[in-house]
């Protein structure tokens, strides 16, 4: 799962070290268009639906946060 998320992120910004970055949104690495594209990619890759209420900076600031989001939604 983690590698799938990293691969989706690398399509957006291949120059970022996603294994160490923990402020993807807060530092402006991901913008609103990136998040829309990422939500679409994750929905498709994992067969989930990320609702608007979960599109918060804290859920998109790191790979770890994204893994937790996908795992939580996958259990629903």
N, CA and C atoms as an extended XYZ file, in Angstrom:
228
Properties=species:S:1:pos:R:3:atomname:S:1:resname:S:1:resid:I:1 pbc="F F F"
N         0.818       -1.192        0.000 N   UNK     1
C         0.000        0.000        0.000 CA  UNK     1
C         0.865        1.260        0.000 C   UNK     1
N         1.868        1.279        0.866 N   UNK     2
C         2.743        2.446        0.966 CA  UNK     2
C         3.418        2.740       -0.367 C   UNK     2
N         3.905        1.721       -1.035 N   UNK     3
C         4.592        1.935       -2.307 CA  UNK     3
C         3.635        2.438       -3.374 C   UNK     3
N         2.410        1.963       -3.369 N   UNK     4
C         1.405        2.443       -4.321 CA  UNK     4
C         1.145        3.931       -4.118 C   UNK     4
N         1.066        4.355       -2.860 N   UNK     5
C         0.855        5.768       -2.541 CA  UNK     5
C         2.068        6.591       -2.972 C   UNK     5
N         3.255        6.104       -2.685 N   UNK     6
C         4.469        6.809       -3.096 CA  UNK     6
C         4.522        6.939       -4.620 C   UNK     6
N         4.167        5.885       -5.319 N   UNK     7
C         4.175        5.935       -6.785 CA  UNK     7
C         3.196        6.987       -7.305 C   UNK     7
N         2.025        7.078       -6.691 N   UNK     8
C         1.038        8.088       -7.097 CA  UNK     8
C         1.579        9.491       -6.832 C   UNK     8
N         2.236        9.673       -5.700 N   UNK     9
C         2.819       10.969       -5.367 CA  UNK     9
C         3.954       11.327       -6.317 C   UNK     9
N         4.770       10.351       -6.668 N   UNK    10
C         5.913       10.597       -7.559 CA  UNK    10
C         5.459       11.027       -8.956 C   UNK    10
N         4.257       10.613       -9.364 N   UNK    11
C         3.726       11.075      -10.645 CA  UNK    11
C         3.440       12.574      -10.602 C   UNK    11
N         3.155       13.092       -9.406 N   UNK    12
C         2.863       14.515       -9.251 CA  UNK    12
C         4.139       15.340       -9.108 C   UNK    12
N         5.052       14.868       -8.243 N   UNK    13
C         6.301       15.590       -7.968 CA  UNK    13
C         7.416       14.562       -7.763 C   UNK    13
N         8.067       14.151       -8.835 N   UNK    14
C         9.072       13.083       -8.738 CA  UNK    14
C        10.321       13.453       -7.947 C   UNK    14
N        10.542       14.723       -7.702 N   UNK    15
C        11.770       15.162       -7.035 CA  UNK    15
C        11.687       15.177       -5.511 C   UNK    15
N        10.549       14.847       -4.931 N   UNK    16
C        10.356       14.904       -3.474 CA  UNK    16
C        10.702       13.558       -2.851 C   UNK    16
N        11.345       13.603       -1.673 N   UNK    17
C        11.625       12.382       -0.909 CA  UNK    17
C        10.426       12.113       -0.004 C   UNK    17
N         9.525       11.306       -0.480 N   UNK    18
C         8.281       11.052        0.242 CA  UNK    18
C         8.467       10.184        1.478 C   UNK    18
N         9.613        9.549        1.611 N   UNK    19
C         9.845        8.721        2.801 CA  UNK    19
C        10.156        9.567        4.030 C   UNK    19
N        10.588       10.809        3.829 N   UNK    20
C        10.938       11.663        4.969 CA  UNK    20
C        10.065       12.910        5.092 C   UNK    20
N         9.403       13.315        4.032 N   UNK    21
C         8.607       14.547        4.049 CA  UNK    21
C         7.320       14.354        4.855 C   UNK    21
N         7.071       15.264        5.785 N   UNK    22
C         5.876       15.157        6.640 CA  UNK    22
C         5.024       16.433        6.601 C   UNK    22
N         5.312       17.312        5.650 N   UNK    23
C         4.544       18.557        5.532 CA  UNK    23
C         4.233       18.847        4.057 C   UNK    23
N         3.723       17.837        3.378 N   UNK    24
C         3.477       17.958        1.942 CA  UNK    24
C         2.519       19.100        1.611 C   UNK    24
N         1.458       19.229        2.374 N   UNK    25
C         0.492       20.303        2.143 CA  UNK    25
C         0.963       21.581        2.820 C   UNK    25
N         1.366       21.468        4.068 N   UNK    26
C         1.766       22.650        4.840 CA  UNK    26
C         2.918       23.413        4.195 C   UNK    26
N         3.833       22.701        3.542 N   UNK    27
C         4.976       23.349        2.889 CA  UNK    27
C         4.698       23.698        1.428 C   UNK    27
N         3.468       23.457        0.963 N   UNK    28
C         3.096       23.826       -0.394 CA  UNK    28
C         3.598       22.894       -1.477 C   UNK    28
N         4.049       21.708       -1.101 N   UNK    29
C         4.496       20.733       -2.100 CA  UNK    29
C         3.285       20.227       -2.889 C   UNK    29
N         2.218       19.905       -2.165 N   UNK    30
C         0.968       19.517       -2.808 CA  UNK    30
C         0.012       20.691       -2.773 C   UNK    30
N        -0.534       21.035       -3.941 N   UNK    31
C        -1.550       22.077       -3.984 CA  UNK    31
C        -2.924       21.431       -4.195 C   UNK    31
N        -3.937       22.239       -4.325 N   UNK    32
C        -5.300       21.704       -4.413 CA  UNK    32
C        -5.490       20.805       -5.640 C   UNK    32
N        -4.891       21.153       -6.750 N   UNK    33
C        -5.015       20.315       -7.945 CA  UNK    33
C        -4.305       18.976       -7.743 C   UNK    33
N        -3.145       18.997       -7.097 N   UNK    34
C        -2.439       17.754       -6.787 CA  UNK    34
C        -3.311       16.849       -5.918 C   UNK    34
N        -3.989       17.440       -4.952 N   UNK    35
C        -4.822       16.648       -4.048 CA  UNK    35
C        -5.989       16.028       -4.799 C   UNK    35
N        -6.598       16.779       -5.695 N   UNK    36
C        -7.689       16.225       -6.511 CA  UNK    36
C        -7.183       15.033       -7.320 C   UNK    36
N        -6.031       15.187       -7.954 N   UNK    37
C        -5.456       14.096       -8.746 CA  UNK    37
C        -5.099       12.901       -7.858 C   UNK    37
N        -4.568       13.182       -6.685 N   UNK    38
C        -4.193       12.111       -5.758 CA  UNK    38
C        -5.424       11.374       -5.237 C   UNK    38
N        -6.457       12.099       -4.894 N   UNK    39
C        -7.704       11.471       -4.436 CA  UNK    39
C        -8.233       10.528       -5.513 C   UNK    39
N        -8.238       10.983       -6.742 N   UNK    40
C        -8.705       10.141       -7.853 CA  UNK    40
C        -7.847        8.889       -7.991 C   UNK    40
N        -6.539        9.059       -7.920 N   UNK    41
C        -5.622        7.915       -8.051 CA  UNK    41
C        -5.821        6.915       -6.915 C   UNK    41
N        -5.970        7.414       -5.685 N   UNK    42
C        -6.143        6.519       -4.538 CA  UNK    42
C        -7.496        5.827       -4.578 C   UNK    42
N        -8.530        6.548       -4.967 N   UNK    43
C        -9.852        5.932       -5.095 CA  UNK    43
C        -9.800        4.767       -6.075 C   UNK    43
N        -9.128        4.981       -7.194 N   UNK    44
C        -9.019        3.942       -8.216 CA  UNK    44
C        -8.139        2.789       -7.756 C   UNK    44
N        -6.981        3.103       -7.198 N   UNK    45
C        -6.016        2.067       -6.813 CA  UNK    45
C        -6.532        1.165       -5.700 C   UNK    45
N        -7.286        1.742       -4.766 N   UNK    46
C        -7.689        0.977       -3.588 CA  UNK    46
C        -9.186        0.684       -3.521 C   UNK    46
N        -9.941        1.126       -4.507 N   UNK    47
C       -11.372        0.859       -4.522 CA  UNK    47
C       -12.103        1.518       -3.361 C   UNK    47
N       -11.681        2.710       -3.011 N   UNK    48
C       -12.296        3.443       -1.907 CA  UNK    48
C       -12.882        4.742       -2.452 C   UNK    48
N       -13.594        5.439       -1.585 N   UNK    49
C       -14.061        6.779       -1.905 CA  UNK    49
C       -13.628        7.687       -0.768 C   UNK    49
N       -12.795        8.654       -1.085 N   UNK    50
C       -12.357        9.612       -0.074 CA  UNK    50
C       -13.374       10.754       -0.068 C   UNK    50
N       -14.168       10.854        1.009 N   UNK    51
C       -15.185       11.901        1.057 CA  UNK    51
C       -14.569       13.275        1.294 C   UNK    51
N       -15.298       14.305        0.902 N   UNK    52
C       -14.812       15.684        1.047 CA  UNK    52
C       -14.425       15.991        2.489 C   UNK    52
N       -15.135       15.439        3.447 N   UNK    53
C       -14.857       15.708        4.861 CA  UNK    53
C       -13.459       15.234        5.271 C   UNK    53
N       -12.895       14.288        4.532 N   UNK    54
C       -11.558       13.763        4.837 CA  UNK    54
C       -10.445       14.449        4.047 C   UNK    54
N       -10.800       15.395        3.204 N   UNK    55
C        -9.774       16.100        2.432 CA  UNK    55
C        -9.284       17.278        3.272 C   UNK    55
N        -8.427       16.922        4.211 N   UNK    56
C        -7.837       17.860        5.160 CA  UNK    56
C        -6.323       17.782        5.057 C   UNK    56
N        -5.625       18.892        5.311 N   UNK    57
C        -4.157       18.866        5.230 CA  UNK    57
C        -3.523       17.748        6.050 C   UNK    57
N        -4.022       17.509        7.245 N   UNK    58
C        -3.425       16.467        8.095 CA  UNK    58
C        -3.462       15.085        7.445 C   UNK    58
N        -4.453       14.824        6.616 N   UNK    59
C        -4.561       13.517        5.958 CA  UNK    59
C        -3.661       13.390        4.737 C   UNK    59
N        -3.073       14.507        4.289 N   UNK    60
C        -2.282       14.499        3.059 CA  UNK    60
C        -0.853       15.011        3.263 C   UNK    60
N        -0.449       15.241        4.504 N   UNK    61
C         0.871       15.807        4.775 CA  UNK    61
C         2.018       14.808        4.653 C   UNK    61
N         1.719       13.523        4.702 N   UNK    62
C         2.792       12.523        4.634 CA  UNK    62
C         2.255       11.210        4.084 C   UNK    62
N         3.160       10.366        3.676 N   UNK    63
C         2.784        9.028        3.223 CA  UNK    63
C         2.129        8.279        4.383 C   UNK    63
N         2.673        8.420        5.568 N   UNK    64
C         2.112        7.749        6.745 CA  UNK    64
C         0.656        8.168        6.965 C   UNK    64
N         0.364        9.447        6.845 N   UNK    65
C        -1.005        9.937        7.016 CA  UNK    65
C        -1.919        9.402        5.917 C   UNK    65
N        -1.407        9.334        4.699 N   UNK    66
C        -2.198        8.802        3.597 CA  UNK    66
C        -2.477        7.314        3.771 C   UNK    66
N        -1.502        6.564        4.240 N   UNK    67
C        -1.705        5.142        4.515 CA  UNK    67
C        -2.801        4.980        5.571 C   UNK    67
N        -2.734        5.769        6.632 N   UNK    68
C        -3.752        5.684        7.686 CA  UNK    68
C        -5.133        6.018        7.145 C   UNK    68
N        -5.219        7.025        6.281 N   UNK    69
C        -6.502        7.397        5.678 CA  UNK    69
C        -7.052        6.260        4.831 C   UNK    69
N        -6.223        5.707        3.976 N   UNK    70
C        -6.671        4.624        3.091 CA  UNK    70
C        -7.073        3.404        3.922 C   UNK    70
N        -6.298        3.057        4.928 N   UNK    71
C        -6.634        1.907        5.776 CA  UNK    71
C        -7.962        2.127        6.481 C   UNK    71
N        -8.180        3.329        6.990 N   UNK    72
C        -9.434        3.625        7.690 CA  UNK    72
C       -10.619        3.527        6.747 C   UNK    72
N       -10.493        4.072        5.549 N   UNK    73
C       -11.582        4.037        4.586 CA  UNK    73
C       -11.786        2.652        4.002 C   UNK    73
N       -10.737        1.869        3.934 N   UNK    74
C       -10.833        0.510        3.415 CA  UNK    74
C       -11.593       -0.388        4.387 C   UNK    74
N       -11.596       -0.036        5.658 N   UNK    75
C       -12.297       -0.824        6.672 CA  UNK    75
C       -13.777       -0.492        6.754 C   UNK    75
N       -14.179        0.595        6.114 N   UNK    76
C       -15.586        1.038        6.208 CA  UNK    76
C       -16.479        0.168        5.376 C   UNK    76
